[in-house]
């Protein structure tokens, strides 16, 4: 991958600005500070400098493993499932972001927040981006093939959602639904990797995750609603406009209800059920807390609240794991 334009890199330890830095990446992220200069454009293309997306992709996987274990107990194999889901989430999020940026490179060039990304800024060529996407997807496939047949087929099926998502904003006001379908597929896949089958609790958990994605990605989309309006890109942020807070609260409630239903229909023993339901309540309470400080007209507030959903997703993962161990 040597055909991308080479930009000079600054020295982060000296305070010199880094050429090619992405505008909405966290300051002092590990890519800008420590990664070899030649790898930085590709790691930025994979959003390695913005790890929140990997967490948001990983947590539904961990929910799925823990929910399945809540019904029949943890197994030694689950340690590999959790570790491999973490690696797979990093790789597939990177491959998906690379594909997304490849298809959106002209749109990103017209949006203030995204024009500094590697493709519109010229750090990486389209051809090199496709090669990098294939490398990441191939590495993720090697992990997937260690799972059972049902999980493998579910993983293959998820590719359709990954391929479609970048185009959703062109034909529907609800692209966040397509993101939710793709980002929470891991709940089904990881559940199947543990249980060898799909049951109703996994479906309810998947629906909970989709509602959660609608919540956090609508907040994220509010950062770009003015630019999106100028270039004709659709989103739930533009669709809901001044009614967004009502919709966000509705998504919050739906996410909590479906997660509770997943637990009730499982059903675990009384004490694990109470513990896991407490986690569901805390999951919803964290979103309510976020909304109290959210200003949808301030991009910095939207980005901060979006990133807070790493902790939101962690809460039910921990409670479900503890409940499964009881």
N, C-alpha and C positions, 0 to 999 in steps of 0.2 A: 504494500500500500504506500507507494512513494510518489503517486501522481497528484497529490494535493499541494496547493501552494504552501510554502513554508513561511511562517510568520515568526519574527524574532520574539523570544520569550524573555520576560523580565525576571528578576531575582526576587522571589517573595520575601526572603529573609531581609532584604535591604529596603523593602517598601516600594521598590520600583513597580509600576503597573505591569500587569501581565497582558501581553498582546493576545487577543482572541478570547479573553475571559467572557463568559456568558453573563448577561446583565442580571438575571434573577437567580444566579447560583449563590448559595451561602458563602459569605466571606470566609477566607482562610480554609476552604475545603481542601481535602487531601489531594485531589487531582491538580489543582493549581499550585499547591505547595510542594508536593513530593513526587508526582509522576514524571517519568522521563519526558522531555519536551516533545519527542516524536509521537508519543502515545496520547498526548493531551487532547488533540482534536477528536480522536476516536472515542476516548473516554467521555468527553463532553457530549458527543453525539449519542452515546448510550445513557446519558444523564447520570453517570457515575459521580459527578460533582454535585448532584442533587438526589440524595438517596431516599427521599421520602417516597417516591414511586415504588421502589423495591419493597419498602415496608408495607405499603398499601396492597401490593400484589401478594406478599408473603402471608399476611395475617389471615386471610380467608383459608389458605392452605392449612395453617396451624389450627384454625377453628375446626376444619374438617377432620383432621387427625384426632383432635381431642374429643370431638363429638362422637366419632366412631368408637374411641376408647372408652367413652362414658357408658357405652352399651355393653362392651365385652372386655374391657380392660386394656391397659397398655401392654405392648409386646416389645421385645428387644429390637425388632424390625422397625419400630416407630422412631427410634433414634436416627436411623438412616433416612427415614422418610422426612423427618424434620430438617436434618442437615441438607439433604438433597433438594428439598423444597426451597431452602434458603439460597443455595447456589443456583438452582433453576430459576428462581424469581429474579435474581440479578441478571442472569443471561437472557431470559425471555423479555424482561422489561427493557434491557438494552437493545435486543433485536427489534422489539415492537417500536421503541422510540426511534430507532434508526429508520425503520420503514415509514413511520409517521412523518419524520422530518424530510425523508426523500420525497414523499407525495406532497408535502406542504411547503416545499422550499420556496416557491414563489409567493405563497400567502405569507409565510414567515418574514420574507423580505419587506413586506408592506406593513408589518406590525412592529411598533417600537420595542416591545418587550422581547420579541423573538428574532429580530433581524441580526442579533449578535451570535446566533447559533452557528455551528460549524458549516452547514451547507449554504445558507444564504450569505454568510460572511466570507465564503470562499476558502475556509480552512480545509475542507474535505470536498472532493469532487463527487458527483452523483455515482459514477462507476465504482469508486472506492467505497462509498457508503453501502452499496449493494453487496460488495464482497464482504465487508465487515458484518453486515446483517447475516449473511449466510454462515460465517464463521461462528457467530454467537448462537444461532439457531441449531447448528450442527452439534455444538458442545452440549446444548440443552437436550438434544435428542438422545445423546449417549446416556444421560441420566434417566430420561423417561423410559428407556428400554430396559432398565433394571426393575421396573414395576410389573404388576400383573397385566394380563391382556386387556381387561376392561379399562384400567387406568391409561394404558398406552393408547387405546382407541379414543378415549376422551381427550387426551393430549393432542392427538392428531386433529380431532374435530375442532379444537380451540383455534387452530390456525385460520379457519374461515373467519372467525370473529376478529382476529388480529389484522387480517388483510382488509376487512371491510371498514373497520373503525375510522381510519383517517378520512374516508370519503363521506362519512355520515353527516358531517357539518355542512356538506354541500346540498343534501337532499332532505334533511329533516331538522326541525327545531329541537329534537331530542337526541343529539349525539351522545349525551351523557348516559343514555340507556345502553348504547352499544359499548361504551367504555365499561359500564357496570357488568354487562354480560361477559366481557372478556376478562376484566380484572378479578372477578370473583369465581371464575371457572375452577380455580384451584380448590375451592371448597368441595366441589363435586369430585374432582380428580383425586385429591388427597384422601377423602372419605373412602372412595372406591379402592385406592391403593392399600388402605388398611383393611377394609371389610370384604373386599372382593365383590361387592355389589353396591347398588344405590338404593337407599331407602328414603321414605318420605322426610325424615328429619334433615337429611342432606339437602333436599330440594328447598325446604323452608329456610335453611341456613343460607343457601344460595340467594334466595329472594331477599333475605335480610341484607346481605352484602350489596346487592344491586341498589336497594334503597339508600344504603349508606353512601355508595358511590355517587348517586344522584345528589345527595346532600353536600359532600365535600367538593365534588367537581363543579357544581353550580357556583359555589363560593369561589373556586379557582377561576371560573370563566368570567366572573365579574371584573377581573383585572383588565380584560381585553374588550369589554363590551362596546366601547366607543370605536376602537379600531375595527372590530368585527362588523359593526354597523356600516362603516365606510366602505369596506371591501365585500360586504354581502355574505359573511360567514354566520351561520346560524348557531344558536346555543340556548340552553334553558335560561341562562342569565338574561339574554335579550328577550326571550319569550315571556318570562315572569316579570321582568322590569321592577316596578315599584311594589309588586306583590311577592317578591322573592322571599321575604322573611316568612310569610305564611306557608309557602311551598316548602321551605327548608324545614320548618317545624313539622309539616306533614310527612316529609321523608324520614325525619327523625323518629316519629311515632311508628311508621310502617316498619322501619328497620328493627326497632325494639320488639314490636309485636311478632314479627316473623321469627326473630331469634328465640323469643319465649316459646312460640309454637314448636320450633325445632326441638326444644328441650322437653316440652310437655308430651309430645307424641313419641319421644324416644323409647319409653320413659326410664330414667335412672331411679335408683333407690331414693327415699325421701331426703336424706342429708345431702347427697350429691346434687339432687335437684334444687334444693334450697340454695346451695353455694353457687351453682351455675346461674340460677335466676338472679341472685344478688349481682353477679357479674353483668348480666343483661341490664339490670337497673342502672348500674354504674356506667355502662356503655352509653345509655341514653342521657344520664345526668351529665356526663362529660360534654356531650354535644350541646345540651342546654347551657352549660357554663360557657362554652365557646361563643354561643350566640349573644350572650350578654355583653361581650366586649367587641362584637363584630360590627364594623362599619363597611357596608357594601359599596360605599362611594370612595373608599380609600384603598387603593391597590395594596399598600403595605399591610393593612389590616387583613385583607382577603388572603394574602400569601401567608401571613403568620397563622391565621386560623386554619387554613388548608394544611399547613405543616403540623399543626397540633393534632391532626387525626392519626398521626403515628401512635400517640398515646391512647387515643380512642380505640384503635384496633387491638392494641396490646392488652387492654383491660379484659375483654371476654376471653382472649387466648389464655391469660393467666388463670382466671377463674375456672374455665373449663378444664384446664390441665389439673388444677388442684382437686376439682370435683371428681375427675376420672381416677385420681390416685386414692380417693377415700374408699 
